[in-house]
Amino acid sequence: MFGRLPGKYLDPSYVRSGVAETGGFLIGYLEADQKPGTYPIKAVNYKTLRFYWEKVGQVVHPKSVNHPFLSGSLVIERYFRERKPWLIEQIEDAVFDVVYNAR
């Protein structure tokens, strides 16, 4: 779903990440904001698109629509889900280093 045009869905300028020190702890963070605006969807293989529009309670057949950008949180969530084993390994290694190097 996001593979073809990832910049359309998650613009790096709307993502913030970093590491902060709080009370002796290092905390990594990643935040993504909703990208404002819309992008066009046009009928290609058919003369019109087909949508059920809940607001009016009927099926509509526009030739094109301006769709809001998808939420960046969907992309971020998938990213972390796919990399969960690696993230767990990194956390375990960090905890191991702290425990055994503190002696």
Backbone atoms as SQL, in Angstrom:
CREATE TABLE atoms (id INTEGER PRIMARY KEY, chain TEXT, resi INTEGER, resn TEXT, atom TEXT, x REAL, y REAL, z REAL);
INSERT INTO atoms VALUES
  (1, 'A', 1, 'MET', 'N', 0.818, -1.195, 0.000),
  (2, 'A', 1, 'MET', 'CA', 0.000, 0.000, 0.000),
  (3, 'A', 1, 'MET', 'C', 0.860, 1.257, 0.000),
  (4, 'A', 2, 'PHE', 'N', 1.925, 1.279, 0.806),
  (5, 'A', 2, 'PHE', 'CA', 2.739, 2.483, 0.900),
  (6, 'A', 2, 'PHE', 'C', 4.010, 2.396, 0.073),
  (7, 'A', 3, 'GLY', 'N', 4.244, 1.252, -0.567),
  (8, 'A', 3, 'GLY', 'CA', 5.506, 1.016, -1.231),
  (9, 'A', 3, 'GLY', 'C', 5.780, 1.889, -2.442),
  (10, 'A', 4, 'ARG', 'N', 4.748, 2.275, -3.178),
  (11, 'A', 4, 'ARG', 'CA', 4.983, 2.984, -4.426),
  (12, 'A', 4, 'ARG', 'C', 5.428, 4.426, -4.230),
  (13, 'A', 5, 'LEU', 'N', 4.744, 5.176, -3.406),
  (14, 'A', 5, 'LEU', 'CA', 5.054, 6.588, -3.211),
  (15, 'A', 5, 'LEU', 'C', 5.080, 6.930, -1.722),
  (16, 'A', 6, 'PRO', 'N', 6.091, 6.465, -0.977),
  (17, 'A', 6, 'PRO', 'CA', 6.065, 6.693, 0.467),
  (18, 'A', 6, 'PRO', 'C', 6.063, 8.164, 0.856),
  (19, 'A', 7, 'GLY', 'N', 6.662, 9.030, 0.067),
  (20, 'A', 7, 'GLY', 'CA', 6.673, 10.454, 0.391),
  (21, 'A', 7, 'GLY', 'C', 5.291, 11.072, 0.358),
  (22, 'A', 8, 'LYS', 'N', 4.385, 10.446, -0.369),
  (23, 'A', 8, 'LYS', 'CA', 3.015, 10.945, -0.446),
  (24, 'A', 8, 'LYS', 'C', 2.322, 10.775, 0.901),
  (25, 'A', 9, 'TYR', 'N', 2.716, 9.757, 1.636),
  (26, 'A', 9, 'TYR', 'CA', 2.036, 9.422, 2.879),
  (27, 'A', 9, 'TYR', 'C', 2.776, 9.915, 4.118),
  (28, 'A', 10, 'LEU', 'N', 4.082, 9.914, 4.075),
  (29, 'A', 10, 'LEU', 'CA', 4.851, 10.334, 5.241),
  (30, 'A', 10, 'LEU', 'C', 6.010, 11.205, 4.785),
  (31, 'A', 11, 'ASP', 'N', 5.882, 12.473, 4.985),
  (32, 'A', 11, 'ASP', 'CA', 6.890, 13.438, 4.585),
  (33, 'A', 11, 'ASP', 'C', 7.875, 13.584, 5.743),
  (34, 'A', 12, 'PRO', 'N', 9.176, 13.393, 5.486),
  (35, 'A', 12, 'PRO', 'CA', 10.171, 13.498, 6.566),
  (36, 'A', 12, 'PRO', 'C', 10.127, 14.820, 7.335),
  (37, 'A', 13, 'SER', 'N', 9.628, 15.876, 6.699),
  (38, 'A', 13, 'SER', 'CA', 9.573, 17.159, 7.401),
  (39, 'A', 13, 'SER', 'C', 8.500, 17.171, 8.495),
  (40, 'A', 14, 'TYR', 'N', 7.636, 16.148, 8.536),
  (41, 'A', 14, 'TYR', 'CA', 6.613, 16.050, 9.575),
  (42, 'A', 14, 'TYR', 'C', 6.952, 14.986, 10.619),
  (43, 'A', 15, 'VAL', 'N', 8.209, 14.535, 10.619),
  (44, 'A', 15, 'VAL', 'CA', 8.661, 13.509, 11.564),
  (45, 'A', 15, 'VAL', 'C', 9.786, 14.091, 12.411),
  (46, 'A', 16, 'ARG', 'N', 9.702, 13.857, 13.710),
  (47, 'A', 16, 'ARG', 'CA', 10.752, 14.280, 14.636),
  (48, 'A', 16, 'ARG', 'C', 11.218, 13.060, 15.417),
  (49, 'A', 17, 'SER', 'N', 12.520, 12.972, 15.622),
  (50, 'A', 17, 'SER', 'CA', 13.050, 11.871, 16.423),
  (51, 'A', 17, 'SER', 'C', 14.302, 12.350, 17.134),
  (52, 'A', 18, 'GLY', 'N', 14.683, 11.606, 18.135),
  (53, 'A', 18, 'GLY', 'CA', 15.884, 11.960, 18.866),
  (54, 'A', 18, 'GLY', 'C', 16.004, 11.185, 20.156),
  (55, 'A', 19, 'VAL', 'N', 16.978, 11.584, 20.941),
  (56, 'A', 19, 'VAL', 'CA', 17.221, 10.971, 22.236),
  (57, 'A', 19, 'VAL', 'C', 17.299, 12.098, 23.260),
  (58, 'A', 20, 'ALA', 'N', 16.573, 11.937, 24.348),
  (59, 'A', 20, 'ALA', 'CA', 16.578, 12.938, 25.410),
  (60, 'A', 20, 'ALA', 'C', 17.016, 12.284, 26.712),
  (61, 'A', 21, 'GLU', 'N', 17.703, 13.041, 27.542),
  (62, 'A', 21, 'GLU', 'CA', 18.106, 12.532, 28.859),
  (63, 'A', 21, 'GLU', 'C', 17.150, 13.123, 29.883),
  (64, 'A', 22, 'THR', 'N', 16.510, 12.232, 30.641),
  (65, 'A', 22, 'THR', 'CA', 15.552, 12.654, 31.644),
  (66, 'A', 22, 'THR', 'C', 15.844, 11.920, 32.949),
  (67, 'A', 23, 'GLY', 'N', 16.272, 12.646, 33.960),
  (68, 'A', 23, 'GLY', 'CA', 16.518, 12.031, 35.266),
  (69, 'A', 23, 'GLY', 'C', 17.500, 10.874, 35.230),
  (70, 'A', 24, 'GLY', 'N', 18.540, 10.980, 34.434),
  (71, 'A', 24, 'GLY', 'CA', 19.536, 9.917, 34.353),
  (72, 'A', 24, 'GLY', 'C', 19.177, 8.814, 33.364),
  (73, 'A', 25, 'PHE', 'N', 18.034, 8.906, 32.717),
  (74, 'A', 25, 'PHE', 'CA', 17.627, 7.917, 31.718),
  (75, 'A', 25, 'PHE', 'C', 17.733, 8.517, 30.325),
  (76, 'A', 26, 'LEU', 'N', 18.146, 7.709, 29.370),
  (77, 'A', 26, 'LEU', 'CA', 18.110, 8.120, 27.973),
  (78, 'A', 26, 'LEU', 'C', 16.811, 7.588, 27.378),
  (79, 'A', 27, 'ILE', 'N', 16.060, 8.479, 26.750),
  (80, 'A', 27, 'ILE', 'CA', 14.772, 8.099, 26.172),
  (81, 'A', 27, 'ILE', 'C', 14.784, 8.466, 24.695),
  (82, 'A', 28, 'GLY', 'N', 14.572, 7.454, 23.859),
  (83, 'A', 28, 'GLY', 'CA', 14.457, 7.692, 22.421),
  (84, 'A', 28, 'GLY', 'C', 13.002, 7.993, 22.084),
  (85, 'A', 29, 'TYR', 'N', 12.782, 8.866, 21.120),
  (86, 'A', 29, 'TYR', 'CA', 11.407, 9.184, 20.749),
  (87, 'A', 29, 'TYR', 'C', 11.289, 9.349, 19.239),
  (88, 'A', 30, 'LEU', 'N', 10.098, 9.107, 18.742),
  (89, 'A', 30, 'LEU', 'CA', 9.766, 9.283, 17.343),
  (90, 'A', 30, 'LEU', 'C', 8.332, 9.780, 17.275),
  (91, 'A', 31, 'GLU', 'N', 8.125, 10.937, 16.661),
  (92, 'A', 31, 'GLU', 'CA', 6.800, 11.537, 16.563),
  (93, 'A', 31, 'GLU', 'C', 6.512, 11.853, 15.096),
  (94, 'A', 32, 'ALA', 'N', 5.273, 11.623, 14.684),
  (95, 'A', 32, 'ALA', 'CA', 4.871, 11.953, 13.313),
  (96, 'A', 32, 'ALA', 'C', 3.574, 12.744, 13.361),
  (97, 'A', 33, 'ASP', 'N', 3.543, 13.857, 12.645),
  (98, 'A', 33, 'ASP', 'CA', 2.329, 14.668, 12.545),
  (99, 'A', 33, 'ASP', 'C', 1.593, 14.329, 11.254),
  (100, 'A', 34, 'GLN', 'N', 0.315, 14.640, 11.249),
  (101, 'A', 34, 'GLN', 'CA', -0.502, 14.474, 10.051),
  (102, 'A', 34, 'GLN', 'C', -0.032, 15.460, 8.994),
  (103, 'A', 35, 'LYS', 'N', 0.208, 14.988, 7.781),
  (104, 'A', 35, 'LYS', 'CA', 0.597, 15.866, 6.685),
  (105, 'A', 35, 'LYS', 'C', -0.653, 16.609, 6.201),
  (106, 'A', 36, 'PRO', 'N', -0.621, 17.935, 6.154),
  (107, 'A', 36, 'PRO', 'CA', -1.811, 18.679, 5.732),
  (108, 'A', 36, 'PRO', 'C', -2.012, 18.606, 4.222),
  (109, 'A', 37, 'GLY', 'N', -3.212, 18.885, 3.799),
  (110, 'A', 37, 'GLY', 'CA', -3.500, 18.961, 2.378),
  (111, 'A', 37, 'GLY', 'C', -4.099, 17.684, 1.809),
  (112, 'A', 38, 'THR', 'N', -4.167, 17.640, 0.488),
  (113, 'A', 38, 'THR', 'CA', -4.766, 16.511, -0.215),
  (114, 'A', 38, 'THR', 'C', -3.920, 16.146, -1.426),
  (115, 'A', 39, 'TYR', 'N', -4.225, 14.986, -2.006),
  (116, 'A', 39, 'TYR', 'CA', -3.615, 14.596, -3.272),
  (117, 'A', 39, 'TYR', 'C', -4.730, 14.087, -4.184),
  (118, 'A', 40, 'PRO', 'N', -4.564, 14.254, -5.511),
  (119, 'A', 40, 'PRO', 'CA', -5.648, 13.871, -6.430),
  (120, 'A', 40, 'PRO', 'C', -5.662, 12.367, -6.704),
  (121, 'A', 41, 'ILE', 'N', -6.868, 11.805, -6.805),
  (122, 'A', 41, 'ILE', 'CA', -7.075, 10.445, -7.293),
  (123, 'A', 41, 'ILE', 'C', -7.965, 10.592, -8.525),
  (124, 'A', 42, 'LYS', 'N', -7.503, 10.066, -9.671),
  (125, 'A', 42, 'LYS', 'CA', -8.258, 10.192, -10.915),
  (126, 'A', 42, 'LYS', 'C', -8.593, 8.812, -11.456),
  (127, 'A', 43, 'ALA', 'N', -9.733, 8.709, -12.109),
  (128, 'A', 43, 'ALA', 'CA', -10.130, 7.459, -12.746),
  (129, 'A', 43, 'ALA', 'C', -9.173, 7.188, -13.909),
  (130, 'A', 44, 'VAL', 'N', -8.617, 5.977, -13.972),
  (131, 'A', 44, 'VAL', 'CA', -7.674, 5.632, -15.036),
  (132, 'A', 44, 'VAL', 'C', -8.280, 4.588, -15.975),
  (133, 'A', 45, 'ASN', 'N', -8.647, 3.441, -15.428),
  (134, 'A', 45, 'ASN', 'CA', -9.177, 2.356, -16.259),
  (135, 'A', 45, 'ASN', 'C', -10.685, 2.453, -16.477),
  (136, 'A', 46, 'TYR', 'N', -11.353, 3.313, -15.741),
  (137, 'A', 46, 'TYR', 'CA', -12.797, 3.496, -15.864),
  (138, 'A', 46, 'TYR', 'C', -13.074, 4.980, -16.058),
  (139, 'A', 47, 'LYS', 'N', -14.279, 5.288, -16.459),
  (140, 'A', 47, 'LYS', 'CA', -14.620, 6.703, -16.684),
  (141, 'A', 47, 'LYS', 'C', -14.845, 7.454, -15.381),
  (142, 'A', 48, 'THR', 'N', -15.240, 6.714, -14.314),
  (143, 'A', 48, 'THR', 'CA', -15.469, 7.357, -13.017),
  (144, 'A', 48, 'THR', 'C', -14.970, 6.461, -11.901),
  (145, 'A', 49, 'LEU', 'N', -14.817, 7.061, -10.729),
  (146, 'A', 49, 'LEU', 'CA', -14.534, 6.317, -9.506),
  (147, 'A', 49, 'LEU', 'C', -15.873, 5.974, -8.865),
  (148, 'A', 50, 'ARG', 'N', -15.857, 5.038, -7.926),
  (149, 'A', 50, 'ARG', 'CA', -17.115, 4.662, -7.263),
  (150, 'A', 50, 'ARG', 'C', -16.879, 4.652, -5.757),
  (151, 'A', 51, 'PHE', 'N', -17.638, 5.469, -5.026),
  (152, 'A', 51, 'PHE', 'CA', -17.532, 5.552, -3.573),
  (153, 'A', 51, 'PHE', 'C', -18.914, 5.551, -2.947),
  (154, 'A', 52, 'TYR', 'N', -18.994, 4.978, -1.749),
  (155, 'A', 52, 'TYR', 'CA', -20.216, 5.146, -0.952),
  (156, 'A', 52, 'TYR', 'C', -19.963, 6.330, -0.041),
  (157, 'A', 53, 'TRP', 'N', -20.723, 7.379, -0.196),
  (158, 'A', 53, 'TRP', 'CA', -20.544, 8.601, 0.583),
  (159, 'A', 53, 'TRP', 'C', -21.552, 8.596, 1.716),
  (160, 'A', 54, 'GLU', 'N', -21.043, 8.314, 2.923),
  (161, 'A', 54, 'GLU', 'CA', -21.922, 8.190, 4.095),
  (162, 'A', 54, 'GLU', 'C', -22.674, 9.478, 4.384),
  (163, 'A', 55, 'LYS', 'N', -22.046, 10.597, 4.146),
  (164, 'A', 55, 'LYS', 'CA', -22.666, 11.884, 4.477),
  (165, 'A', 55, 'LYS', 'C', -24.000, 12.073, 3.754),
  (166, 'A', 56, 'VAL', 'N', -24.074, 11.640, 2.507),
  (167, 'A', 56, 'VAL', 'CA', -25.319, 11.771, 1.752),
  (168, 'A', 56, 'VAL', 'C', -26.057, 10.446, 1.635),
  (169, 'A', 57, 'GLY', 'N', -25.422, 9.352, 2.079),
  (170, 'A', 57, 'GLY', 'CA', -26.069, 8.047, 2.089),
  (171, 'A', 57, 'GLY', 'C', -26.294, 7.437, 0.723),
  (172, 'A', 58, 'GLN', 'N', -25.388, 7.698, -0.201),
  (173, 'A', 58, 'GLN', 'CA', -25.561, 7.110, -1.525),
  (174, 'A', 58, 'GLN', 'C', -24.207, 6.875, -2.193),
  (175, 'A', 59, 'VAL', 'N', -24.226, 6.115, -3.289),
  (176, 'A', 59, 'VAL', 'CA', -23.026, 5.862, -4.081),
  (177, 'A', 59, 'VAL', 'C', -22.825, 7.042, -5.025),
  (178, 'A', 60, 'VAL', 'N', -21.590, 7.525, -5.100),
  (179, 'A', 60, 'VAL', 'CA', -21.264, 8.635, -5.997),
  (180, 'A', 60, 'VAL', 'C', -20.231, 8.160, -7.017),
  (181, 'A', 61, 'HIS', 'N', -20.214, 8.793, -8.189),
  (182, 'A', 61, 'HIS', 'CA', -19.303, 8.413, -9.274),
  (183, 'A', 61, 'HIS', 'C', -18.540, 9.629, -9.804),
  (184, 'A', 62, 'PRO', 'N', -17.580, 10.153, -9.032),
  (185, 'A', 62, 'PRO', 'CA', -16.814, 11.305, -9.527),
  (186, 'A', 62, 'PRO', 'C', -15.728, 10.858, -10.514),
  (187, 'A', 63, 'LYS', 'N', -15.275, 11.786, -11.348),
  (188, 'A', 63, 'LYS', 'CA', -14.161, 11.496, -12.259),
  (189, 'A', 63, 'LYS', 'C', -12.825, 11.611, -11.536),
  (190, 'A', 64, 'SER', 'N', -12.804, 12.433, -10.489),
  (191, 'A', 64, 'SER', 'CA', -11.596, 12.577, -9.679),
  (192, 'A', 64, 'SER', 'C', -11.990, 13.082, -8.295),
  (193, 'A', 65, 'VAL', 'N', -11.105, 12.865, -7.328),
  (194, 'A', 65, 'VAL', 'CA', -11.317, 13.369, -5.972),
  (195, 'A', 65, 'VAL', 'C', -9.991, 13.868, -5.416),
  (196, 'A', 66, 'ASN', 'N', -10.055, 14.756, -4.447),
  (197, 'A', 66, 'ASN', 'CA', -8.877, 15.168, -3.685),
  (198, 'A', 66, 'ASN', 'C', -8.973, 14.484, -2.337),
  (199, 'A', 67, 'HIS', 'N', -8.047, 13.568, -2.096),
  (200, 'A', 67, 'HIS', 'CA', -8.072, 12.746, -0.890),
  (201, 'A', 67, 'HIS', 'C', -7.075, 13.294, 0.126),
  (202, 'A', 68, 'PRO', 'N', -7.445, 13.363, 1.416),
  (203, 'A', 68, 'PRO', 'CA', -6.471, 13.800, 2.433),
  (204, 'A', 68, 'PRO', 'C', -5.328, 12.791, 2.537),
  (205, 'A', 69, 'PHE', 'N', -4.154, 13.283, 2.859),
  (206, 'A', 69, 'PHE', 'CA', -3.012, 12.389, 3.053),
  (207, 'A', 69, 'PHE', 'C', -3.309, 11.432, 4.202),
  (208, 'A', 70, 'LEU', 'N', -2.818, 10.216, 4.064),
  (209, 'A', 70, 'LEU', 'CA', -3.008, 9.231, 5.119),
  (210, 'A', 70, 'LEU', 'C', -2.190, 9.611, 6.339),
  (211, 'A', 71, 'SER', 'N', -2.625, 9.163, 7.473),
  (212, 'A', 71, 'SER', 'CA', -1.942, 9.473, 8.722),
  (213, 'A', 71, 'SER', 'C', -0.556, 8.836, 8.754),
  (214, 'A', 72, 'GLY', 'N', 0.446, 9.620, 9.140),
  (215, 'A', 72, 'GLY', 'CA', 1.799, 9.091, 9.275),
  (216, 'A', 72, 'GLY', 'C', 1.899, 8.017, 10.323),
  (217, 'A', 73, 'SER', 'N', 0.970, 8.017, 11.283),
  (218, 'A', 73, 'SER', 'CA', 1.047, 7.018, 12.351),
  (219, 'A', 73, 'SER', 'C', 0.910, 5.603, 11.807),
  (220, 'A', 74, 'LEU', 'N', 0.201, 5.418, 10.688),
  (221, 'A', 74, 'LEU', 'CA', 0.092, 4.089, 10.086),
  (222, 'A', 74, 'LEU', 'C', 1.446, 3.593, 9.604),
  (223, 'A', 75, 'VAL', 'N', 2.214, 4.480, 8.995),
  (224, 'A', 75, 'VAL', 'CA', 3.531, 4.118, 8.484),
  (225, 'A', 75, 'VAL', 'C', 4.486, 3.844, 9.637),
  (226, 'A', 76, 'ILE', 'N', 4.454, 4.706, 10.661),
  (227, 'A', 76, 'ILE', 'CA', 5.330, 4.535, 11.822),
  (228, 'A', 76, 'ILE', 'C', 5.018, 3.221, 12.527),
  (229, 'A', 77, 'GLU', 'N', 3.739, 2.930, 12.728),
  (230, 'A', 77, 'GLU', 'CA', 3.355, 1.691, 13.402),
  (231, 'A', 77, 'GLU', 'C', 3.851, 0.478, 12.635),
  (232, 'A', 78, 'ARG', 'N', 3.679, 0.458, 11.320),
  (233, 'A', 78, 'ARG', 'CA', 4.146, -0.672, 10.512),
  (234, 'A', 78, 'ARG', 'C', 5.666, -0.796, 10.588),
  (235, 'A', 79, 'TYR', 'N', 6.366, 0.332, 10.546),
  (236, 'A', 79, 'TYR', 'CA', 7.825, 0.335, 10.631),
  (237, 'A', 79, 'TYR', 'C', 8.292, -0.353, 11.911),
  (238, 'A', 80, 'PHE', 'N', 7.691, 0.037, 13.047),
  (239, 'A', 80, 'PHE', 'CA', 8.098, -0.560, 14.317),
  (240, 'A', 80, 'PHE', 'C', 7.689, -2.021, 14.415),
  (241, 'A', 81, 'ARG', 'N', 6.534, -2.375, 13.896),
  (242, 'A', 81, 'ARG', 'CA', 6.092, -3.764, 13.927),
  (243, 'A', 81, 'ARG', 'C', 7.059, -4.654, 13.138),
  (244, 'A', 82, 'GLU', 'N', 7.489, -4.187, 11.968),
  (245, 'A', 82, 'GLU', 'CA', 8.416, -4.955, 11.135),
  (246, 'A', 82, 'GLU', 'C', 9.787, -5.079, 11.773),
  (247, 'A', 83, 'ARG', 'N', 10.191, -4.083, 12.523),
  (248, 'A', 83, 'ARG', 'CA', 11.535, -4.078, 13.112),
  (249, 'A', 83, 'ARG', 'C', 11.550, -4.456, 14.591),
  (250, 'A', 84, 'LYS', 'N', 10.448, -4.947, 15.097),
  (251, 'A', 84, 'LYS', 'CA', 10.340, -5.281, 16.515),
  (252, 'A', 84, 'LYS', 'C', 11.433, -6.249, 16.981),
  (253, 'A', 85, 'PRO', 'N', 11.719, -7.353, 16.260),
  (254, 'A', 85, 'PRO', 'CA', 12.790, -8.250, 16.734),
  (255, 'A', 85, 'PRO', 'C', 14.138, -7.536, 16.873),
  (256, 'A', 86, 'TRP', 'N', 14.471, -6.678, 15.906),
  (257, 'A', 86, 'TRP', 'CA', 15.736, -5.951, 15.975),
  (258, 'A', 86, 'TRP', 'C', 15.721, -4.968, 17.147),
  (259, 'A', 87, 'LEU', 'N', 14.603, -4.272, 17.348),
  (260, 'A', 87, 'LEU', 'CA', 14.509, -3.318, 18.455),
  (261, 'A', 87, 'LEU', 'C', 14.649, -4.021, 19.809),
  (262, 'A', 88, 'ILE', 'N', 14.007, -5.167, 19.962),
  (263, 'A', 88, 'ILE', 'CA', 14.118, -5.921, 21.218),
  (264, 'A', 88, 'ILE', 'C', 15.560, -6.343, 21.447),
  (265, 'A', 89, 'GLU', 'N', 16.237, -6.792, 20.405),
  (266, 'A', 89, 'GLU', 'CA', 17.640, -7.199, 20.529),
  (267, 'A', 89, 'GLU', 'C', 18.512, -6.020, 20.963),
  (268, 'A', 90, 'GLN', 'N', 18.270, -4.847, 20.396),
  (269, 'A', 90, 'GLN', 'CA', 19.046, -3.666, 20.753),
  (270, 'A', 90, 'GLN', 'C', 18.822, -3.272, 22.209),
  (271, 'A', 91, 'ILE', 'N', 17.577, -3.351, 22.660),
  (272, 'A', 91, 'ILE', 'CA', 17.262, -3.018, 24.056),
  (273, 'A', 91, 'ILE', 'C', 17.910, -4.024, 24.994),
  (274, 'A', 92, 'GLU', 'N', 17.827, -5.306, 24.663),
  (275, 'A', 92, 'GLU', 'CA', 18.461, -6.331, 25.501),
  (276, 'A', 92, 'GLU', 'C', 19.964, -6.119, 25.590),
  (277, 'A', 93, 'ASP', 'N', 20.601, -5.802, 24.458),
  (278, 'A', 93, 'ASP', 'CA', 22.046, -5.542, 24.470),
  (279, 'A', 93, 'ASP', 'C', 22.386, -4.333, 25.331),
  (280, 'A', 94, 'ALA', 'N', 21.579, -3.283, 25.252),
  (281, 'A', 94, 'ALA', 'CA', 21.835, -2.080, 26.047),
  (282, 'A', 94, 'ALA', 'C', 21.692, -2.367, 27.536),
  (283, 'A', 95, 'VAL', 'N', 20.647, -3.118, 27.911),
  (284, 'A', 95, 'VAL', 'CA', 20.441, -3.462, 29.321),
  (285, 'A', 95, 'VAL', 'C', 21.591, -4.346, 29.812),
  (286, 'A', 96, 'PHE', 'N', 21.989, -5.311, 29.003),
  (287, 'A', 96, 'PHE', 'CA', 23.103, -6.187, 29.364),
  (288, 'A', 96, 'PHE', 'C', 24.375, -5.367, 29.607),
  (289, 'A', 97, 'ASP', 'N', 24.672, -4.443, 28.703),
  (290, 'A', 97, 'ASP', 'CA', 25.863, -3.585, 28.850),
  (291, 'A', 97, 'ASP', 'C', 25.810, -2.767, 30.144),
  (292, 'A', 98, 'VAL', 'N', 24.639, -2.208, 30.460),
  (293, 'A', 98, 'VAL', 'CA', 24.511, -1.390, 31.667),
  (294, 'A', 98, 'VAL', 'C', 24.706, -2.249, 32.905),
  (295, 'A', 99, 'VAL', 'N', 24.080, -3.405, 32.946),
  (296, 'A', 99, 'VAL', 'CA', 24.159, -4.267, 34.136),
  (297, 'A', 99, 'VAL', 'C', 25.558, -4.801, 34.346),
  (298, 'A', 100, 'TYR', 'N', 26.205, -5.306, 33.307),
  (299, 'A', 100, 'TYR', 'CA', 27.507, -5.941, 33.482),
  (300, 'A', 100, 'TYR', 'C', 28.674, -4.971, 33.463),
  (301, 'A', 101, 'ASN', 'N', 28.503, -3.802, 32.909),
  (302, 'A', 101, 'ASN', 'CA', 29.577, -2.811, 32.938),
  (303, 'A', 101, 'ASN', 'C', 29.508, -1.934, 34.166),
  (304, 'A', 102, 'ALA', 'N', 28.411, -2.006, 34.914),
  (305, 'A', 102, 'ALA', 'CA', 28.250, -1.200, 36.129),
  (306, 'A', 102, 'ALA', 'C', 28.950, -1.837, 37.326),
  (307, 'A', 103, 'ARG', 'N', 29.361, -3.084, 37.196),
  (308, 'A', 103, 'ARG', 'CA', 30.007, -3.777, 38.327),
  (309, 'A', 103, 'ARG', 'C', 31.421, -3.369, 38.513);
